[in-house]
């Protein structure tokens, strides 16, 4: 509060997006959480200030949802009166119902500013790009994607593309709504998460559009499910499984979408013809952590496993390490892979439960 009081301004907006316990108290408890939240609110409140918190004193906060929706409001979606200026209060009124609906969190507002505190001029970003192109291709040849985005203010747009192999490109500026072709060559046989963003002439940017592509060399893609909106923990007792039906007569390798946030975790996968049967083959590797909970596509090679096309098989995913450090990315719902089912076990594969509407992120090659 000492430093806030030294800021020379006619109005001040303070945003606190965190659990009221984690990160502030060394030893978490409901009592300390409530004490901290109460003291923080008193400390931050002052004349001509607007203080927003993501949750009340007794709740925990998830991710950065509060900041995400506030920023969208400040971009201009929260400009209720259409005057071209978004106030702190307008941004909060825009974000608050969305946060409640999407997360169940209960944002709080402490407002001692006379009237409303103006924060930003409206600059609406372009729409998330629409992307069209083949998602399965060959290495060492050119692949072309068509991108298009609109802009609510008619600004010209450029596109930023992250190709998933450590390279990225920017296009020139194009008229909003103009279809733009971009091309790339991948050189390694594997799966890549490609990201597309639209940026207008004022620097306002869309959210990312993600497209997952698989490039083949000596092998052929057989079964594939690449949605990755959720993740399930894997460790020495929490095992996961995904059934699939091959169309080829061999399995040469499998890729899984894996998320890791701690050092020292391994993943072992097995192929089975029966969920509780013997392993037909296994492969294992140590998983390196990534930043920002990004999915990495991990390859598990096999000496070619003979299989019967049209017959169900199972990918078993497990670890030799306990605790929390690695997870298998999955779809959120809608059963995107119709030829199989996701399963989980809490006792190291002794018993299994089906998980409806969810599928693991995987690719099989023959």
ABEGO torsion letter per residue (X at the ends): XAAAAABBBABBBBBBBBBAABGABABBBAAAAAAAAAAAAAAABBBGBBBBBABBAABBBBEAAAAAAAAAAAAGAABAAGAGBBBAAAAAAAAAAAAAAAAGBBBBBBBABBEBBBABBBBBBBBBBBBBEBABBBBGBBBBBBBBBBBAAGBBBBBBBBAGAGBBBBBBBBBBGBBBBBBBBBABBBBBBBBBBBBBAAGBBBBBBBBBBBBBBABBBBBBBABBABBBBBBAABBBBBBBBBABABBABBBBBBBBABBGBBBBBBBBABAABBBABBBBBBBBBBBGGBBBBBBBBBBBBBBBBGBBBBBBBBBABBEBABBBBBBABGGABAABBBBBBAAGGABBBBBBGBBBBBBBBX
